[in-house]
Amino acid sequence: MVESAMNPPYARIRRLPPDAVNRIAAGEVVERPAAAAKELIENALDAGARSVRVRIEGGGLTRLMIEDDGHGMSVEELPLAIERHATSKLAADDDGHVDLLDIRTMGFRGEALPSIGSVSRLSILSRAKDADGAFEIGVDAGKVDGPKPAAWSGLTSNGTRVDVRDLFYATPARLKFMKTERSEAQAIADTVRRLALARPDVAFHLETEERAVIKLAAELGNEARLKRLGAVLGKEFRENAVEIDAEREGVRVSGFAGLPTFNRGSAQHQYLFVNGRPVKDRLLVGVIRAAYQDFLARDRHPMAVLFVDLDPMQVDVNVHPAKTEVRFRDAANIRGLMIGALRHALASAGHRASTTVAGAALGAATSHVASSLRWGAPKASWSPARPVVGELDYTNNYPAMSDNRPASFELGPSARVEPAPEMPAETPPLGVARAQVHETYIIAQTVDGMVIVDQHAAHERLVYERMKSEMGGSGVRRQALLIPEIVELSEEEALRVLDRADELLAMGLEVEPFGRGAVAVRATPAIFGEMNVKGLVRDLADDFAEYEAGLALKERMEEVMGNMACRGSVRAGRRLTADEMNALLRQMEATPHSGQCNHGRPTYVELKLADIEKLFGRR
């Protein structure tokens, strides 16, 4: 009879040898080169480093070297550094008690160096501050050599150099699970960037055998964080981000978030730092989704870097071997603060749209011009314009033309230009309407350029924001169901929904218990009309489990309002008078979020005069 691999023969309990213990720990702490790099860089930061240099070969598997200018280690500390659970970052009180909640450093377990040393050829060269010389200790698959005197050639008079060669050579089975050298190198680069975002006061350098991948100087002063974000995430993020800064009940949320029109196809450019520690938390996903839910399509994601600072006693960082996850004592308060801070910042942006919109337009225009010159542009056909008649539900608070204005220039059905008065002394941000093109786009002249407005998208956003404001003032009207809808759930799912009954009621959904594992829905939001009640409640139960928020109901409500706004807004193809066009511009300036439609697309494009001149070779 063959023994099953999952049912080995009986054996008595015994202690594992130290080298096996370390290799098991290594599997949890350093599952790939990027994890080893993270642990070693965090050690450097805890040591007070102001410069961290990383060099990798073979994707970090052949060689991974981290050098810092921190306070260094003495000859007595080096042997302790490679022992499991030996650390300088935790101290016991008089009774021998160590508080694992009051964590104020990046590392604290004392597992990284012994774990790395058990599966690689590890060398640590260090010189303590004010020491007479440097010392080196080596660990080869758990076998220790040293410490012994060594020559120091560091960047400063003190610091540490950790050199890891042949990572996982002592556990060859682990090597089979590694990705390509390029993928592992990219993972290390992502780790360095993430840590660099948290510490703009520290210089970071990363180089491979071929080139310097990252070279970031230390940033100081009030703009240090934004400069570092721009250096890591790109100049465009720096130009299209709004600042976030809010505080409540001892918790501060700060950072920067991208405008809705500056979005990406994945959520990989969303970062969360808790007390300076980069973490991956599902809380961030729910927060971002809730804050941007009526600005972006579901398949688009904003860029954001958020920092949460709070009393260490209010957050548990000891919930994952790699310290990449945390658990908040009052997650609801932090989530509410983060969403409120994001929404406030987005509202403060007003009608602003991202600068990349103009860049994309210019790029497309340049490409089209080049193509036209190459193949020959089609000739335009013109016909007389018809009289213009149109009405919008606006108050004209910015007259553009007098009643006795000259006759319109007639350029045909696709474009209509009317003479306008001189530009006023104080030109509004979105300028003064000059023309309507293809009965869809408004052309306005600004002080230093022009604005092109998609009249349907802009008006749709205005109507949508007005509907939200009205709903917020009068509340969500409910329609009672003649026969309550009974929704069967698991007991746990039902409790999650019922715990949020008051929150759901405020949004028009009335639920109550109906035995174990079921809820009764007695009323739904009137705006929905007929709907799949059971499907919505089940989606809400999933949302509460994953995001601690009922996003399905909010998104459904905003989808309905968005459709109503779309049907109630001025359509493309409708001719507008000059007064109507200017009224639309003025309302856009006064309405938050008017720079993008409900799906994150821009409602207008702004082109500076200098950019337009480039199209014609004037610059």
Secondary structure in CASP SS format (residue, H / E / C, confidence):
PFRMAT SS
TARGET T0000
AUTHOR 0000-0000-0000
METHOD secondary structure of the structure
MODEL  1
M C 1.00
V C 1.00
E C 1.00
S C 1.00
A C 1.00
M C 1.00
N C 1.00
P C 1.00
P C 1.00
Y C 1.00
A C 1.00
R C 1.00
I C 1.00
R C 1.00
R C 1.00
L C 1.00
P C 1.00
P H 1.00
D H 1.00
A H 1.00
V H 1.00
N H 1.00
R H 1.00
I H 1.00
A H 1.00
A H 1.00
G H 1.00
E H 1.00
V H 1.00
V C 1.00
E C 1.00
R C 1.00
P H 1.00
A H 1.00
A H 1.00
A H 1.00
A H 1.00
K H 1.00
E H 1.00
L H 1.00
I H 1.00
E H 1.00
N H 1.00
A H 1.00
L H 1.00
D H 1.00
A C 1.00
G C 1.00
A C 1.00
R C 1.00
S E 1.00
V E 1.00
R E 1.00
V E 1.00
R E 1.00
I E 1.00
E E 1.00
G H 1.00
G H 1.00
G H 1.00
L C 1.00
T C 1.00
R E 1.00
L E 1.00
M E 1.00
I E 1.00
E E 1.00
D E 1.00
D C 1.00
G C 1.00
H C 1.00
G C 1.00
M C 1.00
S C 1.00
V C 1.00
E C 1.00
E H 1.00
L H 1.00
P H 1.00
L H 1.00
A H 1.00
I C 1.00
E C 1.00
R C 1.00
H C 1.00
A C 1.00
T C 1.00
S C 1.00
K C 1.00
L C 1.00
A C 1.00
A C 1.00
D C 1.00
D C 1.00
D C 1.00
G C 1.00
H C 1.00
V C 1.00
D C 1.00
L C 1.00
L C 1.00
D C 1.00
I C 1.00
R C 1.00
T C 1.00
M C 1.00
G C 1.00
F C 1.00
R C 1.00
G C 1.00
E C 1.00
A H 1.00
L H 1.00
P H 1.00
S H 1.00
I H 1.00
G H 1.00
S H 1.00
V H 1.00
S C 1.00
R E 1.00
L E 1.00
S E 1.00
I E 1.00
L E 1.00
S E 1.00
R E 1.00
A C 1.00
K C 1.00
D C 1.00
A C 1.00
D C 1.00
G C 1.00
A E 1.00
F E 1.00
E E 1.00
I E 1.00
G E 1.00
V E 1.00
D E 1.00
A C 1.00
G C 1.00
K E 1.00
V E 1.00
D E 1.00
G E 1.00
P E 1.00
K E 1.00
P E 1.00
A E 1.00
A C 1.00
W C 1.00
S C 1.00
G C 1.00
L C 1.00
T C 1.00
S C 1.00
N C 1.00
G E 1.00
T E 1.00
R E 1.00
V E 1.00
D E 1.00
V E 1.00
R E 1.00
D C 1.00
L C 1.00
F C 1.00
Y C 1.00
A C 1.00
T C 1.00
P H 1.00
A H 1.00
R H 1.00
L H 1.00
K C 1.00
F C 1.00
M C 1.00
K C 1.00
T C 1.00
E H 1.00
R H 1.00
S H 1.00
E H 1.00
A H 1.00
Q H 1.00
A H 1.00
I H 1.00
A H 1.00
D H 1.00
T H 1.00
V H 1.00
R H 1.00
R H 1.00
L H 1.00
A H 1.00
L H 1.00
A H 1.00
R C 1.00
P C 1.00
D C 1.00
V C 1.00
A E 1.00
F E 1.00
H E 1.00
L E 1.00
E E 1.00
T C 1.00
E C 1.00
E C 1.00
R C 1.00
A E 1.00
V E 1.00
I E 1.00
K E 1.00
L E 1.00
A C 1.00
A C 1.00
E C 1.00
L C 1.00
G C 1.00
N C 1.00
E C 1.00
A H 1.00
R H 1.00
L H 1.00
K H 1.00
R H 1.00
L H 1.00
G H 1.00
A H 1.00
V H 1.00
L H 1.00
G C 1.00
K H 1.00
E H 1.00
F H 1.00
R H 1.00
E H 1.00
N C 1.00
A E 1.00
V E 1.00
E E 1.00
I E 1.00
D E 1.00
A E 1.00
E E 1.00
R E 1.00
E C 1.00
G C 1.00
V E 1.00
R E 1.00
V E 1.00
S E 1.00
G E 1.00
F E 1.00
A E 1.00
G E 1.00
L C 1.00
P C 1.00
T C 1.00
F C 1.00
N E 1.00
R E 1.00
G C 1.00
S C 1.00
A C 1.00
Q C 1.00
H C 1.00
Q E 1.00
Y E 1.00
L E 1.00
F E 1.00
V E 1.00
N C 1.00
G C 1.00
R E 1.00
P E 1.00
V E 1.00
K C 1.00
D C 1.00
R H 1.00
L H 1.00
L H 1.00
V H 1.00
G H 1.00
V H 1.00
I H 1.00
R H 1.00
A H 1.00
A H 1.00
Y C 1.00
Q C 1.00
D C 1.00
F C 1.00
L C 1.00
A C 1.00
R C 1.00
D C 1.00
R C 1.00
H E 1.00
P E 1.00
M C 1.00
A E 1.00
V E 1.00
L E 1.00
F E 1.00
V E 1.00
D E 1.00
L C 1.00
D C 1.00
P H 1.00
M H 1.00
Q H 1.00
V E 1.00
D E 1.00
V C 1.00
N C 1.00
V C 1.00
H C 1.00
P C 1.00
A C 1.00
K C 1.00
T C 1.00
E C 1.00
V C 1.00
R E 1.00
F E 1.00
R C 1.00
D C 1.00
A H 1.00
A H 1.00
N H 1.00
I H 1.00
R H 1.00
G H 1.00
L H 1.00
M H 1.00
I H 1.00
G H 1.00
A H 1.00
L H 1.00
R H 1.00
H H 1.00
A H 1.00
L H 1.00
A H 1.00
S H 1.00
A C 1.00
G C 1.00
H C 1.00
R C 1.00
A C 1.00
S C 1.00
T H 1.00
T H 1.00
V H 1.00
A H 1.00
G H 1.00
A H 1.00
A H 1.00
L H 1.00
G H 1.00
A H 1.00
A H 1.00
T H 1.00
S H 1.00
H H 1.00
V H 1.00
A H 1.00
S H 1.00
S H 1.00
L H 1.00
R H 1.00
W H 1.00
G C 1.00
A C 1.00
P C 1.00
K C 1.00
A C 1.00
S C 1.00
W C 1.00
S C 1.00
P C 1.00
A C 1.00
R C 1.00
P C 1.00
V C 1.00
V C 1.00
G C 1.00
E C 1.00
L C 1.00
D C 1.00
Y C 1.00
T C 1.00
N C 1.00
N C 1.00
Y C 1.00
P C 1.00
A C 1.00
M C 1.00
S C 1.00
D C 1.00
N C 1.00
R C 1.00
P C 1.00
A C 1.00
S C 1.00
F E 1.00
E E 1.00
L C 1.00
G C 1.00
P C 1.00
S C 1.00
A E 1.00
R E 1.00
V E 1.00
E C 1.00
P C 1.00
A C 1.00
P C 1.00
E C 1.00
M C 1.00
P C 1.00
A C 1.00
E C 1.00
T C 1.00
P C 1.00
P C 1.00
L C 1.00
G C 1.00
V E 1.00
A E 1.00
R E 1.00
A E 1.00
Q E 1.00
V E 1.00
H C 1.00
E C 1.00
T C 1.00
Y E 1.00
I E 1.00
I E 1.00
A E 1.00
Q E 1.00
T E 1.00
V C 1.00
D C 1.00
G E 1.00
M E 1.00
V E 1.00
I E 1.00
V E 1.00
D E 1.00
Q H 1.00
H H 1.00
A H 1.00
A H 1.00
H H 1.00
E H 1.00
R H 1.00
L H 1.00
V H 1.00
Y H 1.00
E H 1.00
R H 1.00
M H 1.00
K H 1.00
S H 1.00
E H 1.00
M H 1.00
G H 1.00
G H 1.00
S H 1.00
G C 1.00
V C 1.00
R C 1.00
R E 1.00
Q E 1.00
A E 1.00
L E 1.00
L E 1.00
I E 1.00
P E 1.00
E E 1.00
I E 1.00
V E 1.00
E E 1.00
L C 1.00
S C 1.00
E H 1.00
E H 1.00
E H 1.00
A H 1.00
L H 1.00
R H 1.00
V H 1.00
L H 1.00
D H 1.00
R C 1.00
A H 1.00
D H 1.00
E H 1.00
L H 1.00
L H 1.00
A H 1.00
M C 1.00
G C 1.00
L C 1.00
E E 1.00
V E 1.00
E E 1.00
P E 1.00
F C 1.00
G C 1.00
R C 1.00
G C 1.00
A E 1.00
V E 1.00
A E 1.00
V E 1.00
R E 1.00
A E 1.00
T E 1.00
P E 1.00
A H 1.00
I H 1.00
F H 1.00
G C 1.00
E C 1.00
M C 1.00
N C 1.00
V H 1.00
K H 1.00
G H 1.00
L H 1.00
V H 1.00
R H 1.00
D H 1.00
L H 1.00
A H 1.00
D H 1.00
D H 1.00
F H 1.00
A H 1.00
E H 1.00
Y C 1.00
E C 1.00
A C 1.00
G C 1.00
L H 1.00
A H 1.00
L H 1.00
K H 1.00
E H 1.00
R H 1.00
M H 1.00
E H 1.00
E H 1.00
V H 1.00
M H 1.00
G H 1.00
N H 1.00
M H 1.00
A H 1.00
C H 1.00
R H 1.00
G H 1.00
S C 1.00
V C 1.00
R C 1.00
A C 1.00
G C 1.00
R C 1.00
R C 1.00
L C 1.00
T C 1.00
A H 1.00
D H 1.00
E H 1.00
M H 1.00
N H 1.00
A H 1.00
L H 1.00
L H 1.00
R H 1.00
Q H 1.00
M H 1.00
E H 1.00
A H 1.00
T C 1.00
P C 1.00
H C 1.00
S C 1.00
G C 1.00
Q E 1.00
C C 1.00
N C 1.00
H C 1.00
G C 1.00
R C 1.00
P E 1.00
T C 1.00
Y E 1.00
V E 1.00
E E 1.00
L E 1.00
K E 1.00
L H 1.00
A H 1.00
D H 1.00
I H 1.00
E H 1.00
K H 1.00
L H 1.00
F C 1.00
G C 1.00
R C 1.00
R C 1.00
END
